[in-house]
């Protein structure tokens, strides 16, 4: 409870002056920054909905195996680092794509050895593009503990040791657009509602208001000081929630803000949560957000999540790796996702095999090709 008090008393001769009413206009809304560091802080680190949605996308995409017929590239993808596994590397890359719209992989080449020996994920917050006079990126500056490290393209082939994956950004030709940035307003609304709820609980779970003195003239100074001390000591804070307030001497309580029910507080939070999940490509049903009837059941929502969100990300990663690995391995490398090892797509795979089994007009090799299998 936040009573409003006339802390500055007027002179006694001004008692007969007419009452003044101050009206305040609704201030302009303040929205957070759309920069990657701010989105990571306010979303992934401080919002449960955004954190869980990003984790679901990254972990699901990283669980899809990437395969290739090239022995060296297959060894690199299976074990990209001497002390790391592929799941950790790709999970970091997919998470950065959701948070900042960019993901960077650095290929380490050892002298005297062909191909790439290791892959490392770089933090997009530490990356700075270095462009030439025409605006083309000719190098990447990586901010480290002591200065910057410049990673340039190969002078002969133009191949870059840095693989840059980005999501389409209509306002930038170099850096990608973060999906969480499109949900910035919903993210701010969801976080602000949590802060408001916590402040309301700390304030005895009662909205702000004013104690109106209904007596003649002004309240005597001794009564004013006594009532002020009583309110601060006995009726403020979460520990005093629910304690009844005894009004006497012509005092009347008048609320001056909307209650949670009048604000439709829960529905506003659920609506903001649905927008956050929508921007990240996760059906709200999978996050346990009530009020979403887009899908008839959980199985249908999960299949849509894999088909519309996970597979495009994985195919983007596979296509980028295929083109990027051609130069260092000096041959055409084709990286593809092994969808037969994805449990979520087993029902679709079984239906495809059943249709191919009944296709008597196709040969065995044609059926294998239609199923995506090797001859």
C-alpha positions in Angstrom: 0.0 0.0 0.0 1.4 3.4 -1.1 -0.6 6.2 0.6 -0.2 9.6 -0.8 0.5 12.2 1.8 0.7 16.0 1.7 4.2 16.0 3.1 4.6 19.8 2.7 2.0 21.5 4.9 0.5 24.8 3.8 0.4 27.8 6.0 -2.6 28.1 8.3 -3.9 31.1 6.4 -4.3 29.0 3.3 -6.9 26.7 4.8 -9.7 28.3 2.9 -8.0 28.1 -0.5 -9.8 26.0 -3.1 -8.7 22.4 -3.6 -6.5 21.6 -6.6 -6.6 18.3 -8.5 -3.5 17.2 -10.4 -4.1 15.1 -13.5 -1.2 13.0 -15.0 -1.1 11.7 -18.5 0.0 8.2 -19.4 3.7 8.2 -20.1 5.3 6.8 -23.2 6.2 3.1 -23.0 9.9 2.3 -22.5 11.1 -0.7 -24.5 14.4 -2.5 -24.1 17.2 -2.7 -26.6 17.2 -5.2 -29.4 20.9 -5.8 -29.2 22.2 -9.3 -28.7 23.6 -8.7 -25.2 20.3 -7.1 -24.0 18.2 -9.9 -25.5 20.4 -12.5 -23.8 20.2 -10.7 -20.5 16.5 -10.0 -20.5 15.4 -13.1 -22.4 17.6 -16.1 -21.9 18.9 -15.2 -18.4 15.8 -13.5 -16.9 12.7 -15.0 -18.7 11.6 -18.6 -18.2 9.5 -18.7 -21.4 12.3 -17.5 -23.6 14.9 -19.6 -21.9 12.9 -22.8 -22.3 11.9 -22.1 -25.9 15.6 -21.4 -26.9 16.7 -24.5 -25.1 14.1 -26.6 -26.8 15.0 -25.4 -30.3 18.8 -25.7 -29.7 18.7 -29.1 -28.1 16.3 -30.6 -30.6 18.3 -29.3 -33.6 21.6 -30.4 -32.1 20.1 -33.9 -31.6 19.7 -34.4 -35.4 22.8 -36.3 -36.7 24.7 -34.8 -39.6 26.3 -37.3 -42.0 28.5 -37.2 -45.0 30.3 -39.7 -47.3 33.6 -37.8 -47.0 35.8 -39.5 -44.4 37.6 -36.4 -43.2 34.5 -34.3 -42.9 32.6 -37.1 -41.2 35.4 -37.3 -38.6 35.3 -33.6 -38.1 31.5 -33.5 -37.6 31.5 -36.4 -35.2 34.3 -35.0 -33.1 34.8 -31.3 -33.9 37.1 -30.6 -30.9 39.7 -32.7 -29.1 37.9 -32.2 -25.8 34.3 -31.6 -27.0 31.4 -33.3 -28.7 29.3 -32.3 -31.7 26.1 -31.9 -29.6 27.7 -29.1 -27.5 29.1 -27.3 -30.5 25.9 -27.3 -32.5 23.7 -26.5 -29.5 25.8 -23.4 -28.9 25.5 -22.4 -32.6 21.7 -22.9 -32.7 21.2 -21.0 -29.4 23.2 -18.0 -30.7 21.0 -18.0 -33.8 17.9 -17.7 -31.7 19.4 -15.1 -29.4 21.3 -12.9 -31.8 20.4 -14.1 -35.3 24.1 -15.0 -35.9 26.3 -18.0 -35.3 30.0 -18.2 -36.0 32.1 -21.4 -36.4 35.9 -21.1 -36.7 37.8 -23.9 -38.6 41.3 -24.5 -37.3 43.8 -25.7 -39.9 47.1 -27.3 -38.9 50.2 -26.7 -41.0 51.0 -29.7 -43.2 47.5 -31.2 -42.9 44.7 -31.0 -45.4 41.2 -30.1 -44.4 40.0 -28.7 -41.0 41.3 -30.2 -37.8 38.8 -28.6 -35.3 35.7 -26.5 -35.1 35.0 -23.9 -32.4 31.9 -21.7 -31.8 32.7 -18.0 -31.5 30.6 -15.6 -29.4 28.7 -13.2 -31.8 29.1 -10.4 -29.2 32.9 -10.7 -29.7 32.7 -10.5 -33.5 33.2 -7.4 -35.6 33.1 -7.4 -39.5 35.9 -5.8 -41.3 34.7 -4.6 -44.7 36.5 -3.4 -47.8 35.7 -0.2 -49.8 32.7 -1.9 -51.5 31.2 -3.1 -48.3 32.2 -6.8 -48.6 33.4 -8.6 -45.5 37.1 -9.4 -46.0 37.9 -10.3 -42.4 36.4 -10.8 -38.9 37.9 -9.2 -35.8 37.5 -11.3 -32.7 37.7 -9.4 -29.4 39.8 -11.3 -26.9 41.2 -10.6 -23.5 44.1 -8.6 -24.9 43.0 -6.8 -28.0 41.6 -8.2 -31.2 42.5 -11.1 -33.4 41.9 -10.7 -37.1 40.8 -13.7 -39.2 41.2 -13.0 -42.9 40.1 -14.7 -46.0 42.6 -16.8 -48.0 44.3 -14.6 -50.5 44.1 -17.0 -53.4 40.7 -18.8 -53.0 38.8 -16.2 -50.9 37.8 -19.0 -48.4 37.2 -17.7 -44.9 38.1 -19.8 -41.8 35.0 -18.3 -40.2 31.6 -19.8 -41.1 28.9 -17.2 -40.6 25.3 -18.4 -40.3 22.7 -15.7 -40.1 18.9 -15.2 -40.3 17.6 -12.8 -42.9 17.7 -9.2 -41.8 16.0 -6.7 -44.1 18.0 -3.8 -42.6 21.5 -5.3 -42.6 23.4 -7.1 -45.3 26.0 -8.4 -42.9 24.4 -9.3 -39.6 21.3 -11.4 -39.0 18.1 -10.6 -37.2 17.4 -12.2 -33.8 14.0 -14.0 -33.5 13.9 -12.9 -29.9 14.3 -9.3 -31.1 11.0 -9.5 -32.9 9.4 -10.5 -29.6 11.1 -7.7 -27.7 7.8 -6.0 -26.7 6.2 -9.2 -25.6 9.4 -10.0 -23.6 9.3 -6.6 -21.9 5.7 -7.0 -21.1 6.2 -10.4 -19.6 9.2 -9.3 -17.5 7.4 -6.1 -16.4 4.3 -8.0 -15.3 6.5 -10.3 -13.2 8.2 -7.2 -11.6 4.8 -5.6 -11.0 3.5 -8.8 -9.4 6.5 -9.0 -7.1 6.2 -5.3 -6.1 2.5 -5.8 -5.4 3.2 -8.8 -3.1 5.9 -6.8 -1.3 3.3 -4.1 -0.9 0.9 -6.3 1.1 -0.7 -7.5 -2.2 -2.8 -4.3 -2.3 -2.8 -1.7 -5.1 -1.9 1.9 -4.5 -4.4 4.3 -3.1 -4.9 7.4 -0.9 -6.3 8.1 2.5 -8.8 11.0 2.2 -9.5 13.1 5.2 -13.1 13.9 5.4 -13.1 16.3 8.3 -13.2 20.1 8.4 -10.0 21.8 7.4 -6.8 19.9 7.6 -5.8 17.0 9.7 -4.1 18.1 13.0 -0.3 17.7 12.9 -0.2 15.2 15.8 -2.7 12.9 14.1 -0.9 13.3 10.8 2.5 12.2 12.3 0.9 9.4 14.3 -1.0 7.9 11.3 2.1 8.2 9.1 4.2 6.2 11.6 1.5 3.6 12.1 1.1 3.0 8.3 4.9 2.7 7.8 5.5 0.4 10.7 2.3 -1.8 10.8 0.8 -1.9 7.3 3.7 -1.8 4.8 5.7 -4.9 3.5 4.9 -8.5 2.7 5.0 -9.5 6.4 2.0 -7.3 7.2 -0.1 -8.5 4.3 -3.8 -8.9 5.2 -3.7 -6.9 8.4 -6.9 -4.9 8.7 -6.6 -1.1 8.6 -8.8 0.8 11.2 -9.9 4.1 9.8 -11.1 6.8 12.2 -11.4 10.5 12.5 -13.0 11.0 9.1 -10.5 9.0 7.0 -11.6 7.1 3.9 -9.5 4.8 1.7 -9.8 5.3 -2.1 -7.8 3.1 -4.5 -5.9 4.9 -7.2 -4.8 2.0 -9.4 -6.3 -1.0 -11.1 -6.4 -4.3 -9.4 -4.9 -7.5 -10.9 -8.4 -8.7 -11.8 -9.3 -5.4 -13.5 -6.1 -5.5 -15.5 -6.8 -9.1 -16.6 -3.3 -9.8 -15.3 -3.0 -13.5 -16.0 -4.3 -13.3 -19.6 -1.9 -10.5 -20.3 1.0 -12.6 -19.2 -0.2 -15.6 -21.1 -0.6 -13.5 -24.3 2.9 -12.2 -24.0 4.2 -15.7 -23.4 2.5 -16.9 -26.5 4.1 -14.1 -28.6 7.5 -15.1 -27.3 7.0 -18.7 -28.2 5.6 -17.8 -31.6 8.7 -15.7 -32.4 11.0 -18.6 -31.5 8.9 -21.2 -33.4 7.7 -23.2 -30.5 4.0 -24.1 -30.2 2.8 -22.7 -26.9 1.2 -26.1 -26.1 4.7 -27.6 -25.7 5.6 -24.9 -23.1 2.4 -25.5 -21.0 0.9 -22.1 -21.8 -2.9 -22.3 -21.4 -5.4 -20.8 -23.8 -3.8 -22.0 -27.0 -6.0 -24.3 -29.1 -4.1 -24.1 -32.4 -3.3 -27.8 -32.3 -5.8 -30.6 -31.4 -3.2 -32.6 -29.4 0.3 -32.6 -28.1 1.5 -35.0 -30.8 0.3 -32.7 -33.6 2.0 -29.7 -32.0 5.3 -31.6 -31.6 5.3 -32.7 -35.2 4.7 -29.1 -36.4 7.5 -28.0 -34.1 9.9 -30.4 -35.8 8.7 -29.8 -39.4 8.4 -26.0 -39.2 11.2 -25.0 -36.8 13.8 -27.7 -36.3 14.3 -29.2 -39.8 14.8 -25.8 -41.5 17.5 -24.9 -39.0 19.2 -28.3 -39.4 19.0 -28.1 -43.2 20.5 -24.6 -43.1 23.4 -25.8 -41.0 24.0 -28.8 -43.3 23.9 -26.7 -46.5 26.3 -24.1 -45.1 28.7 -26.8 -43.9 28.6 -28.5 -47.3 29.6 -25.4 -49.2 32.1 -24.2 -46.6 34.0 -27.5 -46.4 34.6 -27.9 -50.1 37.8 -25.7 -50.3 39.7 -27.0 -47.3 39.1 -30.7 -48.2 39.6 -29.9 -51.9 36.6 -31.9 -53.0 32.8 -31.7 -53.0 31.5 -32.4 -49.6 27.8 -33.1 -49.0 26.5 -32.9 -45.5 22.9 -34.0 -44.9 20.7 -34.6 -41.8 20.0 -38.2 -41.0 16.2 -38.0 -40.5 15.8 -41.7 -40.1 17.4 -41.4 -36.7 15.0 -38.7 -35.5 12.3 -40.4 -33.2 9.8 -37.5 -33.6 9.6 -38.3 -37.4 9.2 -42.1 -37.1 5.5 -42.0 -37.8 6.0 -40.1 -41.1 8.8 -42.5 -42.0 6.7 -45.6 -41.3 3.9 -44.2 -43.5 6.4 -43.5 -46.3 7.8 -47.0 -46.2 4.3 -48.5 -46.2 3.4 -46.5 -49.4 6.7 -47.5 -51.1 6.1 -51.2 -50.2 2.8 -51.0 -51.9 4.1 -49.4 -55.0 4.4 -52.4 -57.3 5.3 -50.3 -60.3 8.7 -49.2 -58.8 11.8 -51.2 -58.7 13.8 -51.8 -55.5 16.4 -49.2 -56.4 13.7 -46.6 -57.2 12.1 -47.3 -53.8 15.4 -46.8 -52.0 16.0 -43.6 -53.8 12.5 -42.3 -53.0 13.2 -43.2 -49.3 16.4 -41.2 -49.3 18.6 -44.3 -48.9 21.9 -45.1 -50.7 21.8 -47.5 -53.7 
